[in-house]
Amino acid sequence: MRRCFLHVILAGALGCALAGCGKPQTSESSPPGPTVDPATAGSVTGTVKLDGAPAALEPIDMSASLACAQANPSPVVPPTVVTGENGALADVVVYVKSGLGNYRYDTPSDTVILGQKNCMYSPHVLALMTNQPFAVQNNDPTMHNVHPMPKHNRQWSNSQPAGSAPLKQSFANPEFAMPVLCNVHPWMRAVVFVFDHPYFAVTSQSGTFELKNLPPGTYTIEAWHETYRAQDQTVVIGPKESKAISFTFRTSDVLGD
């Protein structure tokens, strides 16, 4: 009788272990984090500059496409380094690299648009949030083929004839410096970032940026440019505090050198 009783206990324990008795169910998702309290949120603003003159680039050869050549009567150079007044540097992605807690953010409903005009992607660098609407427009009188190359999302490649409707997509997972190519015109290239938080900006030719509604904390802020090595700064934000920082890239600090 005792051996039978022990057998029942062991069998029950084994069944409980297999069923996960007394353990949280892994199929249940973690509860969502809090939203950022605007009463205590601060911000980081700043500028990005380039020290020195960028290297001269050869114009793009578009002779293989009559429509593209006709659309660009003047030479077009790759838009990899774009500057404004006093060395202001455009197309720099400034974002919170680390330090964020488990906050919950609303997904923006506005659509981020990547255009195709004169056989070039515009803007050359853009950023959006996960699951935010994303659309690619063809404003040229010729066919393009839109080919994002993500590492953490589904890869797709779609032809887009002249006059066709925008291609609408979204990205469920974050991506860092995702190339977007055109399989018809090999010189066409854009760079897309996808973040799971709203603390990012892409500089224009003014070289300025602003990261708003940041909760108090200690953050690593990174400035990324496709030609030069990325730079990091640590910033401490108190309640309702605003900090101003700046980044200076040097033409000698080229990636790969």
C-alpha positions as CSV (number, residue, x, y, z in Angstrom):
1,M,0.0,0.0,0.0
2,R,2.8,2.4,0.9
3,R,4.6,1.7,-2.4
4,C,1.4,2.4,-4.3
5,F,0.9,5.7,-2.4
6,L,4.4,6.8,-3.2
7,H,3.8,5.9,-6.8
8,V,0.8,8.2,-6.9
9,I,2.7,11.1,-5.4
10,L,5.6,10.7,-7.8
11,A,3.2,10.5,-10.8
12,G,1.4,13.6,-9.6
13,A,4.6,15.5,-9.1
14,L,5.8,14.5,-12.6
15,G,2.5,15.5,-14.1
16,C,2.6,18.8,-12.3
17,A,6.1,19.5,-13.5
18,L,5.1,18.8,-17.1
19,A,2.1,21.0,-16.8
20,G,4.0,23.8,-15.2
21,C,2.2,23.8,-11.8
22,G,3.2,26.7,-9.6
23,K,5.0,28.5,-12.4
24,P,3.9,31.5,-14.5
25,Q,2.5,30.5,-17.8
26,T,5.0,31.4,-20.5
27,S,2.2,31.8,-23.1
28,E,1.0,34.9,-21.2
29,S,2.6,38.1,-22.2
30,S,4.1,40.5,-19.6
31,P,1.9,43.3,-18.5
32,P,2.4,46.6,-20.5
33,G,4.7,49.1,-18.9
34,P,3.6,52.6,-17.8
35,T,3.3,55.6,-20.1
36,V,5.6,58.5,-19.8
37,D,4.4,61.2,-17.4
38,P,4.4,64.5,-19.3
39,A,4.5,66.4,-16.0
40,T,8.1,65.2,-15.4
41,A,9.3,64.6,-18.9
42,G,12.3,66.6,-20.3
43,S,14.1,66.8,-23.6
44,V,17.5,66.7,-25.4
45,T,18.2,69.2,-28.2
46,G,21.3,69.8,-30.2
47,T,23.3,70.2,-33.4
48,V,25.4,68.0,-35.6
49,K,28.3,69.4,-37.7
50,L,31.0,68.2,-40.0
51,D,34.6,69.4,-39.4
52,G,36.2,69.7,-42.8
53,A,35.2,69.4,-46.4
54,P,33.7,66.0,-47.5
55,A,35.4,64.0,-50.2
56,A,34.3,64.8,-53.8
57,L,32.2,62.1,-55.3
58,E,31.8,61.1,-59.0
59,P,28.4,61.9,-60.6
60,I,26.0,59.0,-61.0
61,D,25.9,57.5,-64.4
62,M,22.3,57.2,-65.4
63,S,22.8,56.7,-69.1
64,A,21.4,53.2,-68.9
65,S,17.9,54.7,-68.4
66,L,16.8,57.3,-70.9
67,A,14.0,58.5,-68.6
68,C,16.3,59.0,-65.6
69,A,19.0,60.7,-67.8
70,Q,16.3,63.1,-69.1
71,A,15.0,63.8,-65.6
72,N,18.4,64.9,-64.5
73,P,20.0,67.3,-67.1
74,S,22.6,68.3,-64.4
75,P,25.0,65.9,-62.8
76,V,23.8,64.1,-59.7
77,V,26.2,63.0,-57.0
78,P,25.4,60.3,-54.4
79,P,23.7,62.1,-51.4
80,T,25.8,60.3,-48.9
81,V,27.3,63.5,-47.3
82,V,24.9,66.5,-47.3
83,T,25.9,69.7,-45.5
84,G,24.4,73.1,-44.8
85,E,25.7,76.4,-43.5
86,N,28.7,76.4,-41.2
87,G,29.2,72.6,-41.7
88,A,25.8,71.6,-40.5
89,L,25.4,67.9,-41.3
90,A,22.2,66.4,-42.6
91,D,20.9,62.8,-42.6
92,V,22.3,62.0,-39.2
93,V,20.1,59.7,-37.1
94,V,20.2,60.8,-33.5
95,Y,18.5,58.5,-31.0
96,V,18.4,57.1,-27.5
97,K,20.6,54.0,-27.7
98,S,20.2,52.9,-24.1
99,G,18.7,53.9,-20.7
100,L,15.0,53.6,-21.4
101,G,12.8,51.7,-19.0
102,N,9.8,49.5,-19.8
103,Y,7.6,52.3,-21.0
104,R,4.6,51.9,-23.3
105,Y,4.4,54.1,-26.4
106,D,1.6,54.7,-28.8
107,T,2.2,53.9,-32.4
108,P,2.0,57.0,-34.6
109,S,-0.9,56.9,-37.1
110,D,0.7,59.2,-39.6
111,T,2.3,57.6,-42.7
112,V,6.1,57.9,-43.3
113,I,6.6,58.4,-47.0
114,L,9.6,57.4,-49.1
115,G,9.5,59.1,-52.4
116,Q,11.0,58.3,-55.8
117,K,11.7,61.4,-57.8
118,N,14.1,61.9,-60.7
119,C,15.2,58.3,-60.2
120,M,16.4,59.0,-56.6
121,Y,15.0,58.0,-53.3
122,S,13.9,61.0,-51.2
123,P,14.6,61.4,-48.3
124,H,17.8,59.5,-48.4
125,V,17.6,58.6,-44.7
126,L,14.4,58.3,-42.7
127,A,13.2,56.8,-39.5
128,L,9.9,55.5,-38.1
129,M,8.4,53.4,-35.3
130,T,7.5,49.7,-35.4
131,N,4.1,49.2,-36.9
132,Q,3.9,52.8,-38.1
133,P,2.4,53.1,-41.6
134,F,5.1,53.2,-44.3
135,A,4.5,54.0,-48.0
136,V,6.7,54.3,-51.1
137,Q,5.6,56.6,-53.9
138,N,6.7,56.6,-57.5
139,N,6.7,60.1,-58.9
140,D,8.7,59.2,-62.0
141,P,7.5,58.4,-65.5
142,T,9.3,55.0,-65.3
143,M,9.1,51.8,-63.4
144,H,11.0,51.2,-60.2
145,N,11.4,48.1,-58.0
146,V,11.4,48.7,-54.3
147,H,13.5,46.3,-52.4
148,P,14.0,46.8,-48.6
149,M,16.6,44.5,-47.1
150,P,15.8,44.0,-43.4
151,K,17.5,41.7,-41.0
152,H,14.6,41.4,-38.5
153,N,11.5,41.7,-40.7
154,R,10.1,40.1,-43.7
155,Q,12.1,41.0,-46.9
156,W,10.0,42.0,-49.9
157,S,10.6,43.3,-53.4
158,N,7.8,44.9,-55.4
159,S,7.7,46.5,-58.9
160,Q,6.1,49.9,-59.0
161,P,5.1,51.1,-62.5
162,A,4.8,54.8,-63.3
163,G,1.5,56.2,-62.0
164,S,0.7,53.3,-59.7
165,A,-0.6,53.5,-56.2
166,P,1.8,53.8,-53.3
167,L,3.3,50.6,-51.8
168,K,2.0,50.4,-48.2
169,Q,3.9,48.4,-45.6
170,S,4.9,48.4,-42.0
171,F,7.7,46.8,-39.9
172,A,6.9,44.8,-36.8
173,N,10.5,44.7,-35.5
174,P,13.3,47.3,-35.0
175,E,15.8,47.7,-37.8
176,F,19.2,49.5,-37.8
177,A,20.3,51.1,-41.1
178,M,18.1,49.0,-43.3
179,P,19.1,49.5,-47.0
180,V,16.3,50.1,-49.5
181,L,17.3,49.4,-53.1
182,C,15.8,49.6,-56.6
183,N,16.5,46.5,-58.6
184,V,15.9,48.5,-61.8
185,H,18.2,51.4,-61.1
186,P,21.2,50.2,-59.0
187,W,22.3,53.7,-57.9
188,M,19.1,54.3,-56.0
189,R,19.5,53.7,-52.3
190,A,17.8,54.8,-49.1
191,V,18.5,54.0,-45.5
192,V,15.6,53.3,-43.1
193,F,15.7,53.0,-39.3
194,V,12.8,51.4,-37.3
195,F,12.7,52.0,-33.6
196,D,10.5,50.5,-30.9
197,H,10.4,53.9,-29.1
198,P,9.8,57.5,-30.2
199,Y,13.1,59.0,-29.2
200,F,14.8,59.6,-32.5
201,A,15.4,62.3,-35.1
202,V,17.0,62.7,-38.5
203,T,18.8,66.0,-39.1
204,S,18.1,68.2,-42.0
205,Q,20.6,70.6,-43.6
206,S,20.3,72.7,-40.5
207,G,22.0,69.9,-38.5
208,T,19.5,70.3,-35.6
209,F,17.6,67.7,-33.7
210,E,15.2,67.4,-30.7
211,L,14.2,64.4,-28.6
212,K,11.1,65.3,-26.7
213,N,9.0,63.9,-23.8
214,L,12.0,62.0,-22.3
215,P,11.3,60.6,-18.8
216,P,14.0,61.4,-16.2
217,G,17.0,59.1,-16.4
218,T,20.5,58.5,-17.7
219,Y,20.7,57.9,-21.4
220,T,23.2,57.1,-24.1
221,I,22.5,59.2,-27.1
222,E,24.0,58.0,-30.4
223,A,24.5,60.0,-33.6
224,W,24.8,57.8,-36.7
225,H,26.0,58.7,-40.2
226,E,26.5,56.3,-43.0
227,T,29.9,57.7,-44.0
228,Y,31.5,58.5,-40.6
229,R,31.9,56.5,-37.4
230,A,29.0,56.8,-34.9
231,Q,29.4,58.9,-31.8
232,D,27.9,58.4,-28.3
233,Q,27.2,60.8,-25.4
234,T,25.8,60.2,-22.0
235,V,23.1,62.6,-20.8
236,V,21.4,62.8,-17.5
237,I,17.9,64.2,-17.6
238,G,16.1,65.4,-14.4
239,P,12.4,66.0,-14.1
240,K,11.3,68.6,-16.7
241,E,14.9,69.3,-17.6
242,S,16.2,70.1,-21.0
243,K,19.8,69.5,-22.1
244,A,21.6,70.7,-25.2
245,I,24.4,68.7,-26.7
246,S,26.4,68.7,-29.9
247,F,28.1,66.2,-32.1
248,T,31.0,67.0,-34.5
249,F,32.0,64.5,-37.2
250,R,35.4,64.7,-38.8
251,T,36.1,64.0,-42.4
252,S,39.2,61.9,-41.4
253,D,37.0,59.6,-39.3
254,V,35.5,57.6,-42.2
255,L,34.0,54.2,-41.7
256,G,36.4,51.4,-42.8
257,D,39.6,53.5,-42.5
